[in-house]
Amino acid sequence: MKARVDEVNERQVKLGQTLISLIERGGYSRHRREILDALEISPAALSQYTRDQTRPSFQKLVALADFFGVSLDYLVFGEASQPAPDHTLLTGYIENSWQRVSVNTRRHTALVGRVGRVLADRVDQVARELAKSPTAGREGLIQDDEAARIERFCLSADILTLNLEYDLIVMPDGRAVAGKFMGVVASNVLEGCDYRFLVPAYSGHVVEQFRDLLTDRVGRDLVRRNCSFRRATQPVTSGTALYRLDLDALDTEEPALLAQMQDYISTRGELGYLIRPNEDSNSDMVMNKEHRDRAQVAFDVLWAAASRA
């Protein structure tokens, strides 16, 4: 017991530093009235908390942690607590895989009908080749598995998405299960990657489902610290992904992938692509430098005007 007390006493209290960070990330720097009203404290008291001049009572600490949606450990010591891995979503993965098999089967049947009777003896082989053939990066396209592999090396990512469909799947009964990119996002957040997710105004419920799934994997504190969500105030018709990559790590671990995409990656590690607006294709369109720069400017403008989700 004494050893545990000594361990706690040796930890550095970072209440003021953490409070300042939470206030800035939450957009309360110039509008602290909501905090003051929720905690029933004066502006002077809050200022003293942020400067570590006064320690709040236990009740106020609990109220602060609840207001910002973080744990007491994170609020007081600035250290994120990570829950045990969740291994309960196997059924969701199986159901999702079955749905994708059904989609591929329908695609295959459609291709068979188009080829016609003349190629009846070869139609199955042709359809399967068309469905499975890889798309070369030199053609300006990137497949889902390539995008997932390259996103693992992100230092930061700006994602404009209509429904977060690549990160989560909403089942027919309304349950949300992890999508193909959820594991990549979780691993990146654990490594300190910063994500900004911009969604249409009507997508608040999807954001909550995504936040809950990600919290199960990395903990509430890291989601709060490394992931920002906003709802666009202007109509959004297509999605984009804008990455800033760790080129040294990418070159070390995926040299072939870097060589394939190097014409579209800037010297600063910037890569962008347009997210396809249909389920029939398995590739997205990579942006050249001029298009990527314009897309980044457009994202920043939409983000500045967006509301918190």
VOPAGU-2260 file (C-alpha; in pm, 1 decimal, decimal comma):
REM VOPAGU-2260
SITE   aa  ch    i         X         Y         Z
SITE  MET   A    0       0,0       0,0       0,0
SITE  LYS   A    1     284,3     235,4      92,9
SITE  ALA   A    2     455,8     165,5    -239,6
SITE  ARG   A    3     135,6     261,6    -423,0
SITE  VAL   A    4     112,8     588,9    -223,9
SITE  ASP   A    5     478,3     668,5    -301,9
SITE  GLU   A    6     413,1     600,9    -672,0
SITE  VAL   A    7     120,9     844,9    -675,6
SITE  ASN   A    8     321,6    1108,3    -486,3
SITE  GLU   A    9     603,7    1087,2    -742,9
SITE  ARG   A   10     374,6    1156,5   -1039,5
SITE  GLN   A   11     383,2    1513,0   -1165,3
SITE  VAL   A   12      54,5    1701,9   -1135,0
SITE  LYS   A   13     -26,5    1874,3   -1466,9
SITE  LEU   A   14    -376,0    2004,2   -1387,9
SITE  GLY   A   15    -315,7    2357,0   -1513,0
SITE  GLN   A   16    -144,4    2247,3   -1834,6
SITE  THR   A   17    -413,9    1988,2   -1908,8
SITE  LEU   A   18    -696,3    2237,1   -1837,1
SITE  ILE   A   19    -547,0    2491,8   -2079,7
SITE  SER   A   20    -519,8    2222,8   -2349,4
SITE  LEU   A   21    -880,4    2105,0   -2297,3
SITE  ILE   A   22   -1012,9    2462,6   -2303,8
SITE  GLU   A   23    -831,2    2538,0   -2630,6
SITE  ARG   A   24    -928,4    2210,2   -2801,3
SITE  GLY   A   25   -1289,5    2249,1   -2693,8
SITE  GLY   A   26   -1312,1    2601,0   -2836,7
SITE  TYR   A   27   -1368,5    2768,5   -2497,7
SITE  SER   A   28   -1068,3    3003,7   -2501,3
SITE  ARG   A   29   -1289,1    3309,9   -2553,7
SITE  HIS   A   30   -1614,1    3165,0   -2425,2
SITE  ARG   A   31   -1557,5    3026,0   -2077,9
SITE  ARG   A   32   -1904,5    3106,3   -1944,8
SITE  GLU   A   33   -2028,8    2752,4   -2017,4
SITE  ILE   A   34   -1750,1    2610,1   -1799,5
SITE  LEU   A   35   -1811,3    2860,4   -1520,8
SITE  ASP   A   36   -2185,8    2791,0   -1516,0
SITE  ALA   A   37   -2140,1    2413,1   -1519,8
SITE  LEU   A   38   -1896,2    2419,6   -1225,4
SITE  GLU   A   39   -2053,6    2717,4   -1045,3
SITE  ILE   A   40   -1718,3    2892,6   -1007,5
SITE  SER   A   41   -1588,6    3242,9   -1076,2
SITE  PRO   A   42   -1358,5    3342,8   -1364,5
SITE  ALA   A   43   -1086,7    3411,2   -1107,3
SITE  ALA   A   44   -1113,9    3058,5    -968,1
SITE  LEU   A   45   -1084,2    2902,7   -1314,2
SITE  SER   A   46    -784,3    3122,9   -1389,6
SITE  GLN   A   47    -618,1    3008,7   -1065,6
SITE  TYR   A   48    -679,7    2643,5   -1160,3
SITE  THR   A   49    -510,8    2689,6   -1500,6
SITE  ARG   A   50    -211,0    2859,5   -1338,3
SITE  ASP   A   51    -180,5    2593,7   -1065,5
SITE  GLN   A   52    -220,7    2864,1    -803,0
SITE  THR   A   53    -513,4    2686,1    -636,5
SITE  ARG   A   54    -613,3    2320,0    -629,8
SITE  PRO   A   55    -986,6    2256,3    -679,2
SITE  SER   A   56   -1181,8    2035,5    -440,1
SITE  PHE   A   57   -1242,4    1672,4    -527,7
SITE  GLN   A   58   -1601,4    1755,0    -626,8
SITE  LYS   A   59   -1480,0    2026,7    -862,5
SITE  LEU   A   60   -1220,1    1788,9   -1011,9
SITE  VAL   A   61   -1493,5    1533,5   -1081,7
SITE  ALA   A   62   -1713,1    1806,1   -1233,0
SITE  LEU   A   63   -1425,8    1926,3   -1456,4
SITE  ALA   A   64   -1348,2    1573,6   -1576,3
SITE  ASP   A   65   -1716,9    1511,6   -1651,2
SITE  PHE   A   66   -1754,2    1843,6   -1836,3
SITE  PHE   A   67   -1459,6    1776,1   -2069,2
SITE  GLY   A   68   -1533,9    1404,7   -2099,4
SITE  VAL   A   69   -1195,6    1282,3   -1972,2
SITE  SER   A   70   -1076,1    1065,7   -1681,9
SITE  LEU   A   71    -944,9    1206,2   -1353,1
SITE  ASP   A   72    -601,3    1055,3   -1430,9
SITE  TYR   A   73    -582,4    1249,4   -1754,5
SITE  LEU   A   74    -715,9    1572,9   -1600,1
SITE  VAL   A   75    -474,1    1572,0   -1303,4
SITE  PHE   A   76    -165,0    1400,7   -1446,0
SITE  GLY   A   77    -210,8    1441,3   -1822,8
SITE  GLU   A   78    -176,8    1066,7   -1872,4
SITE  ALA   A   79    -423,2     871,1   -2083,3
SITE  SER   A   80    -561,4     544,5   -1949,6
SITE  GLN   A   81    -600,4     270,6   -2211,7
SITE  PRO   A   82    -867,8       1,4   -2178,7
SITE  ALA   A   83    -812,5    -363,7   -2256,6
SITE  PRO   A   84    -853,7    -458,1   -2625,5
SITE  ASP   A   85   -1207,0    -541,0   -2734,6
SITE  HIS   A   86   -1242,9    -885,0   -2894,7
SITE  THR   A   87   -1621,4    -897,2   -2916,3
SITE  LEU   A   88   -1678,0    -779,7   -3276,2
SITE  LEU   A   89   -1596,7   -1101,2   -3463,8
SITE  THR   A   90   -1962,7   -1148,1   -3559,8
SITE  GLY   A   91   -1974,3    -800,6   -3712,4
SITE  TYR   A   92   -1664,7    -871,2   -3921,6
SITE  ILE   A   93   -1813,8   -1197,3   -4049,1
SITE  GLU   A   94   -2142,5   -1030,3   -4142,2
SITE  ASN   A   95   -1958,6    -749,9   -4319,7
SITE  SER   A   96   -1741,6    -999,1   -4511,1
SITE  TRP   A   97   -2051,3   -1188,5   -4619,0
SITE  GLN   A   98   -2209,9    -866,8   -4746,4
SITE  ARG   A   99   -1897,1    -788,2   -4949,6
SITE  VAL   A  100   -1899,1   -1139,6   -5095,0
SITE  SER   A  101   -2260,2   -1077,7   -5202,5
SITE  VAL   A  102   -2162,3    -746,4   -5365,5
SITE  ASN   A  103   -1875,1    -914,0   -5554,9
SITE  THR   A  104   -2109,6   -1193,9   -5665,4
SITE  ARG   A  105   -2358,1    -942,9   -5809,3
SITE  ARG   A  106   -2073,3    -761,3   -5986,2
SITE  HIS   A  107   -1951,8   -1087,2   -6133,4
SITE  THR   A  108   -2300,8   -1176,8   -6259,6
SITE  ALA   A  109   -2335,2    -835,0   -6425,8
SITE  LEU   A  110   -2003,0    -879,3   -6604,1
SITE  VAL   A  111   -2106,9   -1223,4   -6729,0
SITE  GLY   A  112   -2421,5   -1077,1   -6885,0
SITE  ARG   A  113   -2225,0    -810,5   -7070,6
SITE  VAL   A  114   -1964,7   -1039,8   -7217,4
SITE  GLY   A  115   -2230,8   -1241,0   -7400,6
SITE  ARG   A  116   -2272,6   -1584,5   -7548,2
SITE  VAL   A  117   -1968,5   -1567,7   -7779,6
SITE  LEU   A  118   -1731,2   -1567,5   -7481,1
SITE  ALA   A  119   -1940,1   -1809,1   -7272,2
SITE  ASP   A  120   -1653,4   -2053,5   -7232,3
SITE  ARG   A  121   -1423,1   -1777,0   -7098,6
SITE  VAL   A  122   -1667,4   -1547,9   -6919,2
SITE  ASP   A  123   -1600,1   -1674,4   -6567,2
SITE  GLN   A  124   -1224,9   -1631,7   -6604,8
SITE  VAL   A  125   -1260,3   -1282,4   -6754,8
SITE  ALA   A  126   -1502,0   -1165,4   -6487,0
SITE  ARG   A  127   -1280,8   -1285,5   -6206,1
SITE  GLU   A  128    -974,7   -1119,7   -6360,9
SITE  LEU   A  129   -1159,1    -789,4   -6393,6
SITE  ALA   A  130   -1287,0    -808,1   -6035,9
SITE  LYS   A  131    -948,5    -892,0   -5885,4
SITE  SER   A  132    -699,6    -713,2   -6110,4
SITE  PRO   A  133    -481,8    -463,5   -5914,2
SITE  THR   A  134    -477,6    -100,1   -6023,2
SITE  ALA   A  135    -131,6      45,6   -6077,5
SITE  GLY   A  136     -45,0     364,5   -5891,6
SITE  ARG   A  137     101,5     507,7   -6213,6
SITE  GLU   A  138    -254,6     536,7   -6343,0
SITE  GLY   A  139    -334,0     779,8   -6063,6
SITE  LEU   A  140    -550,0     536,8   -5866,5
SITE  ILE   A  141    -510,4     391,2   -5517,1
SITE  GLN   A  142    -689,3      79,0   -5394,0
SITE  ASP   A  143    -838,3      37,7   -5047,6
SITE  ASP   A  144    -564,8    -194,2   -4922,9
SITE  GLU   A  145    -297,0      46,4   -5049,7
SITE  ALA   A  146    -468,8     342,3   -4882,7
SITE  ALA   A  147    -491,6     151,0   -4553,6
SITE  ARG   A  148    -123,4      51,6   -4573,6
SITE  ILE   A  149      -7,5     403,6   -4648,3
SITE  GLU   A  150    -232,9     562,5   -4381,4
SITE  ARG   A  151     -38,5     363,2   -4118,5
SITE  PHE   A  152     246,1     611,8   -4169,9
SITE  CYS   A  153      38,8     927,2   -4112,2
SITE  LEU   A  154     162,3    1198,6   -3878,7
SITE  SER   A  155    -167,7    1379,6   -3931,6
SITE  ALA   A  156    -476,3    1325,8   -4146,9
SITE  ASP   A  157    -764,5    1547,0   -4261,2
SITE  ILE   A  158   -1065,3    1340,0   -4366,2
SITE  LEU   A  159   -1372,4    1485,8   -4539,1
SITE  THR   A  160   -1626,4    1203,9   -4542,8
SITE  LEU   A  161   -1997,8    1173,4   -4610,5
SITE  ASN   A  162   -2065,0     895,4   -4358,2
SITE  LEU   A  163   -1736,8     748,2   -4220,6
SITE  GLU   A  164   -1825,2     427,6   -4410,6
SITE  TYR   A  165   -1465,3     309,4   -4434,0
SITE  ASP   A  166   -1418,3     337,7   -4057,9
SITE  LEU   A  167   -1745,4     186,3   -3939,7
SITE  ILE   A  168   -2029,9     -24,6   -4076,0
SITE  VAL   A  169   -2389,5      21,1   -3960,9
SITE  MET   A  170   -2559,6    -319,2   -3952,8
SITE  PRO   A  171   -2927,8    -368,5   -4049,6
SITE  ASP   A  172   -3026,1    -372,8   -3680,7
SITE  GLY   A  173   -2860,8     -33,5   -3623,0
SITE  ARG   A  174   -2548,1    -163,2   -3449,5
SITE  ALA   A  175   -2216,2     -13,3   -3555,5
SITE  VAL   A  176   -1910,9    -236,5   -3608,7
SITE  ALA   A  177   -1557,1    -150,6   -3709,7
SITE  GLY   A  178   -1482,4     -91,0   -4076,9
SITE  LYS   A  179   -1161,4    -175,8   -4260,8
SITE  PHE   A  180    -983,4     149,4   -4160,4
SITE  MET   A  181   -1081,8     148,1   -3790,3
SITE  GLY   A  182    -779,7     -58,8   -3687,7
SITE  VAL   A  183    -547,8     176,5   -3875,4
SITE  VAL   A  184    -700,6     484,7   -3709,7
SITE  ALA   A  185    -675,7     325,4   -3363,2
SITE  SER   A  186    -309,8     227,4   -3412,6
SITE  ASN   A  187    -224,2     575,1   -3542,0
SITE  VAL   A  188    -397,0     749,0   -3250,6
SITE  LEU   A  189    -198,2     533,5   -3007,4
SITE  GLU   A  190     117,7     654,0   -3186,5
SITE  GLY   A  191      14,2    1021,3   -3156,3
SITE  CYS   A  192    -128,5    1086,8   -3503,8
SITE  ASP   A  193    -375,3    1379,0   -3515,9
SITE  TYR   A  194    -702,3    1331,4   -3706,2
SITE  ARG   A  195    -954,4    1591,8   -3818,1
SITE  PHE   A  196   -1285,1    1442,8   -3935,9
SITE  LEU   A  197   -1524,2    1674,1   -4123,4
SITE  VAL   A  198   -1873,2    1535,0   -4189,9
SITE  PRO   A  199   -2200,5    1673,4   -4330,9
SITE  ALA   A  200   -2434,2    1854,3   -4095,2
SITE  TYR   A  201   -2672,4    1557,0   -4067,2
SITE  SER   A  202   -2407,3    1302,4   -3962,6
SITE  GLY   A  203   -2392,3    1362,1   -3588,1
SITE  HIS   A  204   -2518,1    1013,0   -3497,6
SITE  VAL   A  205   -2250,4     849,7   -3713,2
SITE  VAL   A  206   -1982,4    1053,0   -3537,0
SITE  GLU   A  207   -2106,0     931,3   -3198,2
SITE  GLN   A  208   -2097,6     568,2   -3313,8
SITE  PHE   A  209   -1747,4     612,2   -3453,3
SITE  ARG   A  210   -1626,5     787,6   -3137,3
SITE  ASP   A  211   -1764,4     506,3   -2919,8
SITE  LEU   A  212   -1594,6     234,5   -3129,0
SITE  LEU   A  213   -1263,5     419,1   -3125,3
SITE  THR   A  214   -1289,8     486,4   -2751,0
SITE  ASP   A  215   -1330,3     111,6   -2690,4
SITE  ARG   A  216    -990,5      62,2   -2856,3
SITE  VAL   A  217    -773,9     350,9   -2738,1
SITE  GLY   A  218    -956,5     511,5   -2446,3
SITE  ARG   A  219   -1155,0     830,1   -2409,8
SITE  ASP   A  220    -855,2    1050,2   -2328,7
SITE  LEU   A  221    -664,6     975,5   -2650,5
SITE  VAL   A  222    -977,2    1019,9   -2863,5
SITE  ARG   A  223   -1032,3    1356,8   -2700,2
SITE  ARG   A  224    -667,5    1458,6   -2746,8
SITE  ASN   A  225    -593,5    1330,1   -3099,0
SITE  CYS   A  226    -929,7    1332,2   -3282,4
SITE  SER   A  227   -1138,5    1636,6   -3369,1
SITE  PHE   A  228   -1484,4    1616,2   -3527,1
SITE  ARG   A  229   -1680,8    1895,1   -3693,7
SITE  ARG   A  230   -2000,1    1922,8   -3899,3
SITE  ALA   A  231   -1977,8    2126,2   -4219,0
SITE  THR   A  232   -2215,6    2418,3   -4250,4
SITE  GLN   A  233   -2203,7    2398,1   -4631,1
SITE  PRO   A  234   -2321,3    2107,6   -4851,2
SITE  VAL   A  235   -2066,4    1829,4   -4906,0
SITE  THR   A  236   -2094,3    1608,8   -5216,0
SITE  SER   A  237   -1772,5    1403,6   -5214,4
SITE  GLY   A  238   -1499,5    1293,8   -4976,9
SITE  THR   A  239   -1125,5    1356,7   -4962,9
SITE  ALA   A  240    -835,9    1219,9   -4759,7
SITE  LEU   A  241    -532,6    1443,7   -4701,6
SITE  TYR   A  242    -231,0    1280,7   -4534,3
SITE  ARG   A  243      97,8    1406,8   -4396,7
SITE  LEU   A  244     327,1    1102,9   -4395,7
SITE  ASP   A  245     641,2     992,2   -4216,2
SITE  LEU   A  246     849,2     937,8   -4529,9
SITE  ASP   A  247    1144,9     779,2   -4349,7
SITE  ALA   A  248     925,4     511,6   -4188,5
SITE  LEU   A  249     737,4     456,6   -4515,3
SITE  ASP   A  250    1062,4     413,6   -4707,1
SITE  THR   A  251    1192,7     166,4   -4448,4
SITE  GLU   A  252     882,6     -51,7   -4413,9
SITE  GLU   A  253     703,9     -10,3   -4750,5
SITE  PRO   A  254     967,1      89,7   -5010,4
SITE  ALA   A  255     769,4     -61,6   -5300,0
SITE  LEU   A  256     454,7     130,3   -5202,3
SITE  LEU   A  257     652,6     453,3   -5172,9
SITE  ALA   A  258     805,2     395,5   -5517,2
SITE  GLN   A  259     457,8     333,9   -5661,1
SITE  MET   A  260     311,8     655,9   -5514,6
SITE  GLN   A  261     617,6     883,0   -5509,3
SITE  ASP   A  262     496,8    1095,4   -5804,0
SITE  TYR   A  263     198,1    1202,5   -5592,4
SITE  ILE   A  264     375,1    1254,5   -5256,1
SITE  SER   A  265     538,9    1590,4   -5186,3
SITE  THR   A  266     882,5    1629,8   -5025,9
SITE  ARG   A  267     697,7    1715,8   -4702,7
SITE  GLY   A  268     509,1    1385,7   -4712,5
SITE  GLU   A  269     174,7    1525,4   -4831,2
SITE  LEU   A  270     -61,3    1292,5   -5018,3
SITE  GLY   A  271    -426,3    1340,5   -5110,0
SITE  TYR   A  272    -694,4    1141,5   -5287,9
SITE  LEU   A  273   -1062,9    1171,1   -5373,7
SITE  ILE   A  274   -1285,9     911,3   -5208,4
SITE  ARG   A  275   -1496,3     736,1   -5472,4
SITE  PRO   A  276   -1874,3     805,3   -5463,4
SITE  ASN   A  277   -1984,2     446,3   -5543,6
SITE  GLU   A  278   -1945,4      84,7   -5427,4
SITE  ASP   A  279   -1874,5     -65,4   -5769,7
SITE  SER   A  280   -1512,2      48,5   -5788,4
SITE  ASN   A  281   -1233,0     -53,0   -5554,0
SITE  SER   A  282   -1004,1     244,2   -5622,3
SITE  ASP   A  283    -984,5     614,4   -5535,2
SITE  MET   A  284    -832,7     892,8   -5746,8
SITE  VAL   A  285    -495,9    1029,5   -5628,7
SITE  MET   A  286    -447,5    1408,5   -5652,8
SITE  ASN   A  287    -157,1    1585,0   -5817,2
SITE  LYS   A  288      22,8    1862,6   -5627,3
SITE  GLU   A  289    -194,5    2151,9   -5751,9
SITE  HIS   A  290    -520,0    1969,7   -5681,8
SITE  ARG   A  291    -396,7    1856,1   -5339,7
SITE  ASP   A  292    -298,8    2210,4   -5239,5
SITE  ARG   A  293    -639,7    2342,9   -5346,9
SITE  ALA   A  294    -812,3    2058,9   -5160,6
SITE  GLN   A  295    -619,2    2141,6   -4842,4
SITE  VAL   A  296    -718,4    2507,9   -4865,2
SITE  ALA   A  297   -1083,2    2407,9   -4922,6
SITE  PHE   A  298   -1073,5    2170,9   -4624,4
SITE  ASP   A  299    -928,5    2439,2   -4396,6
SITE  VAL   A  300   -1198,3    2687,4   -4502,7
SITE  LEU   A  301   -1477,2    2434,5   -4442,1
SITE  TRP   A  302   -1321,6    2336,1   -4108,9
SITE  ALA   A  303   -1299,6    2695,0   -3986,5
SITE  ALA   A  304   -1668,5    2751,4   -4064,1
SITE  ALA   A  305   -1785,7    2414,0   -3928,0
SITE  SER   A  306   -1948,6    2346,7   -3591,3
SITE  ARG   A  307   -1824,6    2098,8   -3331,5
SITE  ALA   A  308   -1969,2    1748,6   -3365,3
